Amino acid sequence: MTTGISLVRENTESMQPPRALWVSFPLGRPLGIPNNADFQHRVIGAALNLLTHTRGPVLADYACLLYTSDAAD
């Protein structure tokens, strides 16, 4: 079984993996806020929850936006 996290929706739509979670985070930050383990675990959990889908392709949106101050190093 396969699942993944996507930063570029158009590429994921074209590749059609079995399951993918699209996130609207900046490139290079697929788990969102740096140094925030709780937030990152929620993103990973959402991607792993896609494994419950037995048929695909599935492309789900992660419904969370980062603010500039959140994403700063």
C-alpha positions, 0 to 999 in steps of 0.5 A: 500500500502506498500513500504520499504527501504532495506539494505540487497538485498538478504533478500529483494529478498527472502521476495518479498515485494510489493515495496522496495528500496535497498540502498547500505549504511552501516547497521544501516544507511538506510537513508544514511548520518547522520544529512543530512536532504536533503539527507535523504528526497531524500531517503525517497522520492525515496521509496515513489515514488515506490507507483506509481507501482501498481503491484509488487514485485518491487525492485529498486536500489537507485543510490547513493554511500556514501563515507567513509567521508560522512558516518562518524559520 
